[in-house]
Amino acid sequence: MRSWRYQPVRDFGLPLKERLQRCPREPGMLVYASRLVANLVLRLVLKTLFRFRVHGREHLAEPGSRILVCNHTSHLDTLCLTAAMPIAKIHRTYPAAANDYFFSDFARTAFSSVFINALPFDRRRGAAESLERCVRVLKRPDMSLILFPEGTRTSNGEVARFRSGVARLARATGLPVVPCHVSGGFECWPKGRWLPRPGPLVLHIGEALKFDESTDAASICRQLREAVIALEDKP
């Protein structure tokens, strides 16, 4: 008969807020059930109010971990990318979210962690630590990390330059990077507006790109930005 040994989860005994901010998160049936229900409701709302469509979903079917990069038009971008993922992968999908906004208080932390499964990213002083957290997540099997390399939502609808963090992450992991583009988000929920207005949302998902350590950061950022912009012209 095999011996049995009690092995508590790694976040056992930590304060609730700290447990919610940890990434990757430990599994929990209540959290999983809540996230699943929220995701199904999200897909229904996007389909009904925003006539949400996805093109290129087959590029997410490949096994293994990946990085998704997308233009940042509004808060709807994260919801669109999350809703495009296979339902079986929503607990392994981590959208990077600004720590100073989405994790500024307990209510936002709980919402971002439980329903969105967001990864806190410090875009100001703790970028290096945040990138290390991203690497830890991607080292686990079949993980998806959603990044917005512009760093903030657009104020004019144009795709701004990509910051070097995504290049450092692509080189450090060697994982495929999937370019994505959301159309309609800026018109539905521009920066500064309190609530979104219904309108068409379209997500285009492109073919993955891979980079090695010999590629310089500026070249990676330029190639990824061009790949994202090219998806805007897709019919």
HUNORZI-V517693 format. One record per pair of residues at least 12 apart in sequence whose ideal C-beta (glycine too) atoms are under 6 Angstrom apart, sorted by the first residue. I is the first residue (numbers start at 1). GAP is how many residues later the second one is. Records with the same first field share a line. If there is no record, write none. Layout:
I = GAP  GAP
//
This chain:
9 = 17
11 = 15
17 = 89  92
20 = 89  93
21 = 99
23 = 96  110  114
24 = 113  116
31 = 83
34 = 80
35 = 80
38 = 77
39 = 51
42 = 37  41
43 = 40
46 = 37
49 = 149
50 = 151
51 = 149
52 = 149
53 = 149
54 = 30  149
55 = 149
56 = 148  149
59 = 119  146  148
65 = 73  78  110
66 = 78  109  110  112
67 = 78  108  110
68 = 78  110  112
69 = 78  80  97  108  110  155
70 = 78  110
71 = 88  110  157
72 = 76  78  81
73 = 81  109  112  113
74 = 79  111  115
76 = 109  113
77 = 105  108
78 = 17
80 = 102  121  123
81 = 65
84 = 119
92 = 50  51
93 = 51
94 = 23  25  43  51
95 = 23  51
96 = 23  25  51
97 = 15  21
98 = 25
99 = 21  22  23
102 = 16
103 = 17
123 = 28
131 = 34  38
134 = 35
135 = 37
138 = 35
147 = 19
149 = 13  14  17
151 = 12
153 = 38
155 = 36
157 = 29
159 = 70
162 = 59  62  63
164 = 53
167 = 50  53  54
170 = 41  50
171 = 42
176 = 32  34
177 = 32
178 = 30
179 = 27  48  49
180 = 25
181 = 23  47  50  51
182 = 21
183 = 19
184 = 15  16  17  18
187 = 12
204 = 27  30
206 = 21  25
//
